[in-house]
Amino acid sequence: MTSSPDVRDIDRRLDALARQPFRSKFHLRGRDRATAELKGPATIRRHAHDLIVKRLAPAEPYKDGRQTPYRGHPVFVAQHATATCCRSCLERWHGIPKGRELSHAERAYVVAVICRWIGREMTGGTGPATARGG
């Protein structure tokens, strides 16, 4: 896994996840959408990085499987939509094994997936993402 994942690969993964009934229910709305608009892509990317380092990157995250709220920040919503909410989902959908700390490249990949999803939500589709910058 490289530190600069291919956007086409991420888009294919996001398209597949969007076909899953549970994942397809998640969209940026209300306060979470307003936060993404207000903070902008660079700040949201930093928040995503900080949240992933703290809540997902450890080998055994605290309360794994229950550590990601469903709302309260655009990154939380994106994590559920992109199956980056816990180590089990990360392993199942992204092939990143549980039981060890995420590498720098894996953390960068997770942040890229989250930010790409947010960007797609903000632009209303699969076009160029506004949340890629940063």
N, C-alpha and C positions, 0 to 999 in steps of 0.2 A: 504494500500500500504506500503510495507516495504522499508527500505533504501537500501536493497540489492536485487533487483528484480531478478527473475529467468530468466537466459539467454534463456532457452527454450521458455518461454512465450514471451520474447522480439523477439526471432527469428520467432515465429509464427506471431506476429504482423507485423514484417518487411516483412515477406513473403506475408501477405495479402495486405499490402500497396504497395508492388512491383507489384501487379496485377492491380493496379489502373493506368489507362493511364497517368494521370498527374504526379503522383509520380514516375512512372517507367522511366521517362525521365531524372531523375537526377542521375548523376554519377560524381565521382571525376575525373577531367581531368585537364590538364595543370597546371597552377599556384596553383590551390587549392590542387591538388594531390601532387605537389612538396612541398607545405607548410606542408602537413600532414607528408610526408616522412622526411623532414628536421627537423621539430619541435619534432616529436615523440609522442607516445601515452600519456605520462604523461602531457606534455605541452598542447596538444590538449584538454585533459580532463579538465585542469585548465581553458583554454580559454572557453570551453563549459560552465563550471560552471559560470564563470564571465558573459558571454553573457546572459545566462538564468536568472541569478539574476537581471541583469540590464533591459533586454528587454522583458522577458516573465513572470517573477514571480510576478510583482505587480498586484494588483487586477484589475487595469485598465491601462494596459501598454500604453505608449505614442505611438500614431499612430497604435494601434492594428489592425492587418490585413495588414499593410503595413510596419511594422517595420523591417522585415527581408529581406535583399538583396538576390538576386538569386546567387550571386558569390562574391568573394573577401576574403573568408575564408572557409575552409572545413566545419566548423560548420554551416555556412549559408546554404550551399548546402544540408548538412545532415538534417537540420531542415525542408526543403521543402520535401525531400524524405521521412521523417519520420512523417510528419504531426505534427511537434512540432514548427511550424513557427509562430503561433498566438494562441490566446486563443480559438477562434472558432474551429480551427482544433484540438487543444488539447482536447477540450470537445467532439467533434464529434468522433474522432478516439481513444482517450485514456480514455474517461470517466472522465476527470478532469474538474470540473465545472468552468465557468467564474465567474467574479464578486467578487472574494476573492483572497488574496495572496496565492501563492503556498506554501505548507508546505515544511519542510526540506526533507521529504520522497519523495514528488512529484518532487521537484527539482532534487533529486538524481536519481529518475526514468527517468526523461527527459534526464539528462546527460548520463545515462547508455544506453538509446535508441540511442541517437546521436552517442555515441562512438562505440556502437556495429555496427551501420550502417557503420561508417567510417572504422572500422576494417574489416568488410566484403568486403567493396570496395577495401581496400588495399591488401587483400588476394585473391581477385577475386572470391569470392563466399560466402558460408555460413559456412565455416570452422572456426577454432579458430580465434578470433579477435585479431589483434595486438593493437587495440586502447582501450582495456579493462583496461590496467594497469594504475597505477596512484596513 
